[in-house]
Amino acid sequence: MTTQQIPVVVLAGFLGAGKTTLLNHLLRSARGTRIGVMVNDFGDIGIDAMTVAGQVGSTVSLGNGCLCCAVDASELDEYLEVLTRPESRLDVIVIEASGLAEPQELVRMVLASENERIVYGGLVQVVDAAEFRATRERHPETDRHLTIADLVVVNKADRVSAAELSAVRETVGGLAGKAVVVDASHGRVDPELLFDRVVPEDEIEGQMSIEDILYGPEDEAHAHPHAAYETVSLTASTPLHPRRLMAFLDARPEGLYRIKGFVDLGAADPVNRYAVHAVGRFLRFYPEPWPAGEERLTQLVLIGSGVDAAGLRKELAACEQNGPQDAPDEHSMWGVLRYVRQSRTDEEPDES
Ligand SMILES: Nc1nc2c(ncn2[C@@H]2O[C@H](COP(=O)(O)OP(=O)(O)OP(=O)(O)O)[C@@H](O)[C@H]2O)c(=O)[nH]1
């Protein structure tokens, strides 16, 4: 079932861009979310900040429920197996690519993994705002890496002027196409951009995180992280037309980074609801039988940066089926079925 699949996020970026800093930020602000981390070595991970509960082989279990292991690419599948065991109870896995790794290779390996318990969670590319120009000159492959990213974090915003930051953002935006671009200082992006946070039962809303306590409130000059994206929730009781839904998804607007939820396709498949998971360019449907007695609703959450919420609502409303004369024909499911996983070997990173 979709709800049990663990998103695997690939975190890449040039040497020193701030990947480990961002990872540490995620670990510190994890709260109830159990994060599995794969790194090349433990070196810079802020393990001491979190009481190491135990170490087995090259896996370290952190006091806050996170698990960490040091791997090289050839061990990836082996460690995915370890991290996705039910007893690990992880909510998300983050793989930090070494600064010199080809992110596309890692993405391909995640997509090709035989592990049924994972789903690709996107490629996050970290860019050093201060070094961006020089890095591009020295390493032309930077551009290629940006073109395949799903989310680009323009980090070290504190090291450049507002004008420089917007110039870097503009260049990155041009290269990264449909990817969402956010800026950050010290890797402090909102974790919700990367995965669904689990709020612990005993946590009071608005409570300060360990991060807030350690580092103080967010830096005013670089905007509150929530300003970086918007969330649009939609519920429809009329089934969606698969063909129009696919037209919407195939042309989903720039900046729409994640889509999750369930779709009711009505007569096109009366037995199943379709769980949908999209991150960046990646899109996947998971048909699963409607739970007995459950009301048949389409429930979607769309997360993006600079998206037009009213426009999205309108476009999705236009996907609703309009009575019997609009009933989907027998071919209308083809578009949807293209994104239903048939086998574990037919995956490619650039799928849209
Ligand atoms: N001023 C400033 N320094 C930062 C920021 N983010 C990271 N740094 C510093 O930049 C240096 C490199 O950061 P890391 O997080 O280790 O970068 P990395 O991408 O993991 O580096 P490699 O593992 O070598 O590829 C460290 O000294 C960080 O403290 C930031 O936003 N602003």
The ligand as a Gaussian input file, in Angstrom:
#p B3LYP/6-31G(d) Opt

LIG

0 1
 N       27.655000      31.169000       5.680000
 C       27.110000      29.995000       5.448000
 N       27.840000      28.879000       5.583000
 C       27.249000      27.687000       5.351000
 C       25.887000      27.600000       4.948000
 N       25.598000      26.299000       4.761000
 C       26.713000      25.598000       5.022000
 N       27.718000      26.424000       5.377000
 C       29.097000      26.048000       5.693000
 O       29.691000      25.592000       4.497000
 C       30.605000      24.541000       4.763000
 C       30.259000      23.304000       3.910000
 O       28.985000      22.836000       4.312000
 P       28.616000      21.294000       4.271000
 O       27.220000      21.157000       4.763000
 O       29.667000      20.473000       4.907000
 O       28.661000      21.057000       2.712000
 P       28.551000      19.674000       1.908000
 O       27.839000      20.001000       0.652000
 O       27.978000      18.630000       2.763000
 O       30.068000      19.401000       1.600000
 P       30.792000      18.030000       1.094000
 O       30.337000      16.962000       2.025000
 O       32.236000      18.376000       1.210000
 O       30.367000      17.819000      -0.307000
 C       30.509000      24.288000       6.251000
 O       31.574000      24.964000       6.862000
 C       29.178000      24.889000       6.644000
 O       29.161000      25.342000       7.975000
 C       25.142000      28.821000       4.815000
 O       23.971000      28.839000       4.433000
 N       25.805000      29.973000       5.079000

